[in-house]
Amino acid sequence: MALKCSDKDDSYRLFHHNFRKNLLNNRHLYRKLALKALAKPGIDDRLKCFPELNNDREVVFTAVGSDPLSLKHAGPELQADKELVKKAVGNDGRVLKFASEGLKDDEDIVLAAVKNYGVALLYASERLKADPTIVRAALKNNAWALRYADEQLKHDPYYVRLAVSHPYPYLDIEQCGDKKLLTIVVSKDPLFFGTLARQKWRDDEELVQLAVQGHGRTLKYASCRLRRHEPTVRLAVQQDGMALEHASPELRANKALVKLAVKNDGMALEFASDLLQDCPEVVKLALHQNPLALQFASDHCRNDPELVNIALQYNGITLQYVDRLLPGKPEIIAAAMNHVGPVALRYYQHFHNGPCASGSHDPSLIECCP
C-alpha cells in the first residue's frame, strides 16, 4: 500500500519510522520500500532513515543519485567506492568531506569535486593541495579556495593573481599590504575595502575613490580626512545618495553636494543639515525622487502647499507627514482625495482634529466622503 500510494501522494512518507519497525522482519519488502523512498528527490539525509542498508550498493547509489549528501551515511566500503564517490562529488563537491582518505588523495575524484565546488580543496589530501592542476581548477570555481591551498602556492604570485582576478575575489590578510592587488580586488568587490584594518589604506585617496565609485556607502570606512574631501564624497553620493550619511557635517551643509545626493536618493534628505532641510529647492528635488522624504523636511517645508502637493501627487501616504493644519486647505484636500481617497482622507483628518471633523471644509471637495 505504501509503495502504491507514494506514486500519487508525495506527502506519503515511505520511510517513516513506524514502517521500519514493522518491516524489519521482511527484508525484501523493506529494501523495496527503501529504494522507492530514496529515489524521490527533494528530501535531504534520507539514507540515515535506513541504517541497515547503508552497505547495500544499489540502495546507496540510489540515495546518492537523488541526494549526494547521502554519502555521509554510506558505509565505509561505499565511501571508498570510486564510482559512487565520483558521481556524488560531481554533483556536489562538498561531499568530498565524506569520502575515504584514499579517495581524498585521488586526482580524478578531487578534480571533479573542486570543479563543482572550489572550496572542497579543504578536504583534499596535503599532496593534492599542492597540485597545480587541482588548485587552478579550484580557483577557477571559487577564489576562496586559495585559502586552503598549500602554503607555497598560497603565496605564489601566479595563484594570488588568479584569486584576485576572480569575479568574487579573495586576498589573504597578509597580502593586503600590496596596493596593486588591493586595487584589483576593490575594483571587483568594493565592499572588500571595509575589511581593511590598516589606516593608511583608509586614507588613500585613490583606493577610497575606487571603492565609493563601486559602492557609495563604503565612504563610512574612509578616514575622517577623506570624509571631509569634497571630490571623494561627491563620487560617493553620485553612486548612492545615502552615502551622505557618512560625509562630514560641513559637507552635509554643502548645497551642491546635498542636491546631488537627494537627486540620487530623496531619502538622503535625512542626513542634510538643518538649514538645507529647510531649503525648498533641496526639498523639492528630494520629493521628486522619493515623496516619502517629506518626513525629513523642516516644519516650514511641511507647511508649504506646493511641496506637499508634489509629495501627494507621487504618494498619498505622505499625507501623514503634513502639518496637522495644512490638510484643511482646499488644494491639499483635493490632492489628498486624488491620491489616498476620501475615506483615508476623512480618517486622517478625524485623528488630527482637522476640518473634515469640524465641518469647516468645502463640501464640493469631499462630497463623496461617507
HELIX and SHEET records of a PDB file:
HELIX    1   1 ALA A    2  SER A    6  1                                   5    
HELIX    2   2 HIS A   17  LEU A   23  1                                   7    
HELIX    3   3 ARG A   27  LEU A   38  1                                  12    
HELIX    4   4 ARG A   46  CYS A   49  5                                   4    
HELIX    5   5 PRO A   51  LEU A   53  5                                   3    
HELIX    6   6 ARG A   57  SER A   66  1                                  10    
HELIX    7   7 PRO A   68  HIS A   73  5                                   6    
HELIX    8   8 PRO A   76  GLN A   79  1                                   4    
HELIX    9   9 LYS A   82  ASN A   91  1                                  10    
HELIX   10  10 GLY A   93  PHE A   98  5                                   6    
HELIX   11  11 LEU A  103  ASP A  105  5                                   3    
HELIX   12  12 GLU A  107  ASN A  116  1                                  10    
HELIX   13  13 GLY A  118  TYR A  123  5                                   6    
HELIX   14  14 LEU A  128  ALA A  130  5                                   3    
HELIX   15  15 PRO A  132  ASN A  141  1                                  10    
HELIX   16  16 ALA A  143  TYR A  148  5                                   6    
HELIX   17  17 GLU A  151  LYS A  154  1                                   4    
HELIX   18  18 PRO A  157  VAL A  164  1                                   8    
HELIX   19  19 ILE A  173  GLN A  175  5                                   3    
HELIX   20  20 LYS A  179  LYS A  188  1                                  10    
HELIX   21  21 PRO A  190  THR A  195  5                                   6    
HELIX   22  22 GLN A  199  ARG A  202  1                                   4    
HELIX   23  23 GLU A  205  GLY A  214  1                                  10    
HELIX   24  24 GLY A  216  TYR A  221  5                                   6    
HELIX   25  25 CYS A  224  ARG A  227  1                                   4    
HELIX   26  26 GLU A  230  GLN A  239  1                                  10    
HELIX   27  27 GLY A  241  HIS A  246  5                                   6    
HELIX   28  28 LYS A  255  ASN A  264  1                                  10    
HELIX   29  29 GLY A  266  PHE A  271  5                                   6    
HELIX   30  30 ASP A  274  GLN A  277  1                                   4    
HELIX   31  31 PRO A  280  GLN A  289  1                                  10    
HELIX   32  32 PRO A  291  PHE A  296  5                                   6    
HELIX   33  33 ASP A  299  ARG A  302  1                                   4    
HELIX   34  34 PRO A  305  TYR A  314  1                                  10    
HELIX   35  35 GLY A  316  TYR A  321  5                                   6    
HELIX   36  36 LEU A  326  GLY A  328  5                                   3    
HELIX   37  37 PRO A  330  VAL A  340  1                                  11    
HELIX   38  38 PRO A  342  PHE A  351  1                                  10    
HELIX   39  39 PRO A  355  SER A  358  1                                   4    
HELIX   40  40 PRO A  363  LEU A  365  5                                   3    
END                                                                             
